[in-house]
Amino acid sequence: MTGQLRLDDHLQRYSETAPHALAVAAAVDAIAAAAIEIADLIATGDLADASGLTTGRNSDGDLQRDLDVQADAILRRCLSRLPIAALASEEMREAQIGDREGRICVAIDPLDGSSNIDINMTVGTIFSILPAPDDLTLAFHQRGSAQLAAGFVTYGPQTSLVLTLGEGVDIFTLDRKAGCFRLARAGAQIAETGEEFAINVSNRRHWDRPVRAFIDECLAGVEGPANHDFNMRWVGSLVAEAYRILTRGGVFLYPSDARPGYGDGRLRLVYEAHPMAMIIEQAGGSATTGRERILDLSAQSLHQRAPLIMGSSNEVRRVEELHCDPLLVASVSAPLFARRGFFRL
């Protein structure tokens, strides 16, 4: 990897381009430093006996693991050295107001997919960087389109940092010997049409009819409207699903469903859906709830949830079309007119 562009050089060039750029570059650099520390923590195996243990529940009621807490502490320590106006984390009940003279706000999911740790599957860190508003209590109530930068880190066979600074998506890989990230892929682009879909099919009976109809079309393959065959994937780690889409195309769905507590999906808008949507759109894909563009949404609360459907634009567009299909809408109250799919609706 020697000779490839280093992340810090990339950030140095960017820091001279816009009013917020220096602060954004410093924050990304701090997150990268934290990611190296988290990657080492995971890779050494020192936490093999503890990392899968739950320590209670986080501020949003989800099970919290030992490594969630440690990753959060590392990121907050690295970011605390910077003049950040407000900081939010999945592991925090409320956002912290910091330096009121700071120009940016940062939201983080310190360890996405932590339930996969004990089975040695890919986990990651997600981050979103926003401009600081005059009223810092509104820092994380901005539309997703207000983001200045977004990214995520995957801790897998390689440690990779996916980054958008608002002009495309670049992927950096950790050079462990040099202790830095180096550019592995510039200007990542998602194919308009994909051949893979990812969804937890075990919840099918709870899905809304448009989601069922779309998955039926995928399963029908060349014999259905899509006119090509699909493979199904499901990792259960948002960073892993997003990385695969950036690499191979396809579509990921975590929709709302009829289970208690899932009426708005389960992913958090501020520090999961918003940054992922920015990354996917910057790579030429699309991200929606099924009815609304993710980046057009603004959160009413820090841990607000939202459905997320993202990936290749043709597949995402088809999901949106099905959500607007009057036959499917009517079938909710008039089953006689329901479509018949690959499975019964």
C-alpha positions as CSV (number, residue, x, y, z in Angstrom):
1,M,0.0,0.0,0.0
2,T,3.1,2.2,0.2
3,G,2.7,5.2,-2.2
4,Q,-1.1,5.4,-2.1
5,L,-2.6,8.7,-1.0
6,R,-2.9,8.9,2.8
7,L,-6.1,10.0,4.4
8,D,-4.4,12.9,6.2
9,D,-3.0,14.2,2.9
10,H,-6.5,14.0,1.4
11,L,-8.0,15.9,4.3
12,Q,-5.3,18.5,4.1
13,R,-6.2,19.3,0.5
14,Y,-9.9,19.4,1.4
15,S,-9.3,21.6,4.4
16,E,-8.5,24.6,2.1
17,T,-11.7,24.4,0.0
18,A,-14.6,25.7,2.1
19,P,-15.4,27.7,5.3
20,H,-16.2,24.6,7.3
21,A,-13.6,22.4,5.7
22,L,-10.8,22.8,8.3
23,A,-13.2,21.8,11.1
24,V,-14.6,18.9,9.1
25,A,-11.2,17.6,8.2
26,A,-10.1,17.7,11.9
27,A,-13.1,15.8,13.0
28,V,-12.7,13.1,10.3
29,D,-9.0,12.8,11.3
30,A,-10.0,12.3,14.9
31,I,-12.6,9.7,14.0
32,A,-9.9,7.9,11.9
33,A,-7.5,7.9,14.9
34,A,-10.3,6.5,17.1
35,A,-11.1,3.9,14.5
36,I,-7.5,2.6,14.5
37,E,-7.7,2.2,18.2
38,I,-11.1,0.4,18.1
39,A,-9.8,-1.8,15.3
40,D,-6.8,-2.8,17.4
41,L,-9.1,-3.4,20.4
42,I,-11.2,-5.8,18.3
43,A,-8.4,-7.5,16.5
44,T,-6.3,-8.3,19.5
45,G,-8.9,-10.6,21.0
46,D,-8.3,-9.2,24.4
47,L,-12.1,-8.7,24.8
48,A,-13.0,-12.2,23.5
49,D,-14.6,-13.1,26.9
50,A,-16.2,-9.7,27.5
51,S,-17.1,-8.0,24.2
52,G,-20.2,-10.0,23.7
53,L,-21.5,-9.5,27.2
54,T,-24.3,-7.1,27.7
55,T,-23.9,-4.3,30.3
56,G,-27.6,-3.1,30.2
57,R,-29.5,-1.0,27.8
58,N,-28.4,2.2,26.1
59,S,-30.4,5.5,26.1
60,D,-32.7,4.2,23.4
61,G,-33.5,0.9,25.1
62,D,-31.3,-1.4,23.0
63,L,-29.0,-4.0,24.6
64,Q,-25.6,-2.4,25.2
65,R,-22.5,-4.5,25.1
66,D,-19.2,-3.9,26.7
67,L,-17.5,-3.0,23.5
68,D,-20.2,-0.5,22.6
69,V,-19.3,1.4,25.8
70,Q,-15.6,1.2,25.1
71,A,-15.9,2.3,21.4
72,D,-18.0,5.3,22.5
73,A,-15.4,6.3,25.1
74,I,-12.6,6.1,22.5
75,L,-14.5,8.2,20.0
76,R,-15.5,10.8,22.5
77,R,-12.0,11.1,23.9
78,C,-10.5,11.7,20.4
79,L,-13.2,14.2,19.5
80,S,-13.0,16.1,22.8
81,R,-9.7,17.6,21.7
82,L,-11.6,19.6,19.0
83,P,-13.8,22.7,19.1
84,I,-17.0,20.8,18.3
85,A,-20.3,22.6,19.0
86,A,-22.4,19.6,19.8
87,L,-21.8,15.9,20.0
88,A,-24.4,13.1,19.8
89,S,-24.0,9.3,20.2
90,E,-26.2,6.3,20.2
91,E,-24.9,5.6,23.7
92,M,-25.8,9.1,25.0
93,R,-29.3,10.0,26.3
94,E,-29.0,13.6,25.1
95,A,-26.7,15.5,22.8
96,Q,-23.8,17.3,24.6
97,I,-23.3,21.0,23.9
98,G,-19.6,21.7,23.6
99,D,-17.7,24.7,22.3
100,R,-20.3,27.3,21.4
101,E,-17.8,28.8,19.0
102,G,-17.4,25.5,17.2
103,R,-18.4,25.4,13.5
104,I,-19.6,21.7,13.3
105,C,-21.7,19.1,15.1
106,V,-20.9,15.4,15.1
107,A,-23.2,12.4,15.5
108,I,-21.9,8.9,15.9
109,D,-22.9,5.3,16.1
110,P,-19.8,4.0,17.9
111,L,-20.2,0.3,17.1
112,D,-22.8,-0.6,14.6
113,G,-23.7,-4.3,14.5
114,S,-22.1,-5.1,17.9
115,S,-24.3,-8.1,18.3
116,N,-22.1,-9.7,15.6
117,I,-18.9,-9.4,17.7
118,D,-19.2,-12.7,19.4
119,I,-19.6,-14.6,16.1
120,N,-16.6,-12.7,14.5
121,M,-18.7,-10.8,11.9
122,T,-18.1,-7.3,10.5
123,V,-19.0,-4.4,12.7
124,G,-18.3,-0.7,12.3
125,T,-18.6,2.9,13.2
126,I,-20.9,5.4,11.5
127,F,-20.6,9.2,11.7
128,S,-22.3,12.4,10.4
129,I,-21.0,15.9,10.4
130,L,-23.3,18.9,10.3
131,P,-22.9,22.7,10.4
132,A,-23.5,24.3,13.8
133,P,-26.8,26.2,13.8
134,D,-27.2,29.4,15.9
135,D,-29.4,27.5,18.3
136,L,-27.4,24.4,19.3
137,T,-30.5,22.7,20.7
138,L,-31.5,22.3,17.1
139,A,-28.1,20.8,16.1
140,F,-29.5,17.3,15.3
141,H,-32.9,18.4,14.0
142,Q,-31.5,19.5,10.6
143,R,-32.4,17.8,7.4
144,G,-30.0,15.1,6.2
145,S,-29.2,17.3,3.2
146,A,-27.5,19.7,5.5
147,Q,-24.7,17.3,6.3
148,L,-21.2,18.5,5.4
149,A,-19.6,15.0,5.5
150,A,-20.5,11.4,6.4
151,G,-18.8,8.1,6.6
152,F,-18.4,4.8,8.2
153,V,-15.6,2.4,9.2
154,T,-15.8,-1.4,8.8
155,Y,-13.8,-3.6,11.1
156,G,-13.6,-6.8,9.1
157,P,-10.9,-8.7,7.2
158,Q,-9.7,-5.2,6.4
159,T,-10.4,-2.0,8.3
160,S,-11.8,0.3,5.8
161,L,-13.0,3.9,6.1
162,V,-15.7,5.1,3.6
163,L,-15.9,8.8,3.4
164,T,-17.9,11.5,1.5
165,L,-17.0,15.2,1.9
166,G,-19.9,16.1,-0.4
167,E,-18.2,15.4,-3.7
168,G,-18.3,11.7,-4.3
169,V,-17.3,8.7,-2.1
170,D,-13.7,7.5,-1.4
171,I,-12.7,4.3,0.4
172,F,-9.5,4.2,2.5
173,T,-8.0,1.0,3.9
174,L,-6.0,0.8,7.1
175,D,-2.2,0.2,6.6
176,R,-1.5,-1.4,9.9
177,K,2.3,-1.2,9.6
178,A,2.2,2.5,9.0
179,G,-0.7,3.2,11.3
180,C,-2.6,5.2,8.7
181,F,-5.5,5.0,6.2
182,R,-4.5,4.9,2.5
183,L,-6.8,5.5,-0.5
184,A,-8.0,2.2,-1.9
185,R,-10.8,3.3,-4.2
186,A,-11.6,6.8,-5.4
187,G,-15.0,7.9,-6.6
188,A,-17.0,4.8,-5.8
189,Q,-20.1,4.4,-7.9
190,I,-23.1,2.2,-7.4
191,A,-24.6,0.4,-10.5
192,E,-28.1,1.6,-11.4
193,T,-29.3,-2.0,-11.3
194,G,-28.2,-4.5,-8.8
195,E,-28.5,-8.3,-8.6
196,E,-28.6,-8.7,-4.8
197,F,-31.2,-7.8,-2.2
198,A,-30.8,-7.8,1.6
199,I,-33.7,-8.0,4.1
200,N,-34.6,-10.1,7.1
201,V,-37.1,-12.4,5.5
202,S,-38.1,-13.9,8.8
203,N,-40.2,-10.8,9.4
204,R,-42.1,-11.1,6.1
205,R,-45.4,-11.7,7.8
206,H,-45.1,-8.3,9.5
207,W,-44.2,-6.3,6.3
208,D,-46.4,-3.8,4.6
209,R,-47.8,-5.0,1.2
210,P,-45.5,-2.9,-1.0
211,V,-42.4,-4.4,0.6
212,R,-43.8,-7.9,0.2
213,A,-44.6,-7.2,-3.4
214,F,-41.1,-6.0,-4.1
215,I,-39.5,-9.1,-2.5
216,D,-41.9,-11.3,-4.5
217,E,-40.7,-9.6,-7.7
218,C,-37.1,-10.3,-6.7
219,L,-37.8,-13.9,-6.0
220,A,-39.6,-14.2,-9.3
221,G,-36.4,-13.3,-11.0
222,V,-36.3,-13.5,-14.8
223,E,-40.0,-14.6,-14.8
224,G,-41.0,-11.4,-13.0
225,P,-41.1,-7.6,-13.7
226,A,-37.4,-7.2,-12.9
227,N,-36.5,-9.6,-15.7
228,H,-33.3,-10.8,-14.0
229,D,-32.4,-13.1,-11.1
230,F,-31.4,-11.9,-7.7
231,N,-29.3,-13.3,-4.9
232,M,-30.3,-12.7,-1.3
233,R,-27.8,-11.5,1.4
234,W,-28.4,-10.5,5.0
235,V,-25.6,-9.8,7.5
236,G,-27.5,-7.8,10.1
237,S,-24.7,-5.1,10.2
238,L,-25.6,-1.8,8.5
239,V,-22.0,-1.0,7.7
240,A,-21.4,-4.4,6.1
241,E,-24.6,-4.1,4.0
242,A,-23.6,-0.6,2.8
243,Y,-20.1,-1.6,2.0
244,R,-21.4,-4.5,-0.2
245,I,-23.7,-2.1,-2.0
246,L,-20.8,0.3,-2.7
247,T,-18.8,-2.7,-4.0
248,R,-21.4,-4.8,-5.9
249,G,-24.6,-2.8,-6.1
250,G,-28.0,-4.1,-5.0
251,V,-30.6,-3.0,-2.5
252,F,-30.9,-3.1,1.3
253,L,-34.2,-2.9,3.1
254,Y,-34.9,-2.3,6.8
255,P,-38.6,-1.2,6.5
256,S,-41.2,-0.4,9.0
257,D,-43.4,-3.3,9.9
258,A,-46.4,-4.3,12.1
259,R,-44.4,-5.5,15.2
260,P,-44.7,-3.4,18.3
261,G,-41.9,-0.8,18.3
262,Y,-41.2,-1.2,14.6
263,G,-43.7,1.2,13.1
264,D,-40.9,3.5,12.1
265,G,-38.3,0.8,11.5
266,R,-35.4,0.4,13.9
267,L,-32.6,2.4,12.4
268,R,-31.9,5.8,13.8
269,L,-32.3,8.8,11.5
270,V,-29.6,11.1,12.8
271,Y,-26.6,8.8,13.1
272,E,-27.5,5.8,10.9
273,A,-30.0,6.6,8.1
274,H,-28.8,10.2,7.4
275,P,-25.1,9.4,7.0
276,M,-25.8,6.2,5.0
277,A,-28.2,8.1,2.7
278,M,-25.6,10.8,2.0
279,I,-22.9,8.2,1.2
280,I,-25.2,6.2,-1.1
281,E,-26.5,9.2,-3.0
282,Q,-23.0,10.6,-3.4
283,A,-22.1,7.2,-5.0
284,G,-25.0,7.5,-7.4
285,G,-27.5,5.4,-5.5
286,S,-30.8,6.3,-3.8
287,A,-32.1,6.1,-0.2
288,T,-35.7,6.4,0.8
289,T,-38.2,5.4,3.5
290,G,-40.4,4.0,0.7
291,R,-42.3,7.2,0.5
292,E,-39.8,10.0,1.2
293,R,-36.2,10.7,0.4
294,I,-34.1,10.1,3.6
295,L,-32.1,13.3,3.1
296,D,-35.3,15.4,3.1
297,L,-36.2,14.3,6.6
298,S,-35.4,16.1,9.8
299,A,-35.4,14.4,13.2
300,Q,-37.8,15.6,15.9
301,S,-35.8,13.7,18.6
302,L,-32.2,12.6,18.8
303,H,-32.9,8.8,18.7
304,Q,-35.8,9.0,16.2
305,R,-36.1,5.9,14.0
306,A,-36.8,5.7,10.3
307,P,-37.3,3.0,7.7
308,L,-34.3,2.8,5.3
309,I,-34.3,1.4,1.8
310,M,-31.0,2.1,-0.1
311,G,-28.9,1.0,-2.9
312,S,-29.1,0.8,-6.7
313,S,-31.4,3.5,-8.0
314,N,-33.5,1.3,-10.2
315,E,-34.4,-1.1,-7.3
316,V,-35.0,1.8,-4.9
317,R,-37.2,3.5,-7.4
318,R,-39.3,0.3,-7.8
319,V,-39.9,0.1,-4.1
320,E,-41.1,3.7,-4.1
321,E,-43.4,2.9,-7.1
322,L,-45.0,0.0,-5.2
323,H,-45.6,2.3,-2.2
324,C,-47.6,4.5,-4.5
325,D,-49.4,1.7,-6.2
326,P,-53.2,2.3,-5.7
327,L,-53.9,-1.4,-5.8
328,L,-51.6,-2.1,-3.0
329,V,-52.8,0.9,-1.0
330,A,-56.4,-0.2,-1.5
331,S,-55.6,-3.8,-0.5
332,V,-54.9,-2.7,3.0
333,S,-58.6,-2.0,3.5
334,A,-60.0,-4.0,0.6
335,P,-58.2,-7.4,0.5
336,L,-60.4,-8.5,-2.4
337,F,-58.4,-6.3,-4.7
338,A,-54.9,-7.3,-3.4
339,R,-52.3,-8.4,-5.8
340,R,-51.3,-12.1,-5.8
341,G,-47.5,-12.4,-5.5
342,F,-44.9,-15.2,-5.3
343,F,-46.2,-15.8,-1.8
344,R,-49.7,-14.9,-0.7
345,L,-50.1,-11.3,0.5
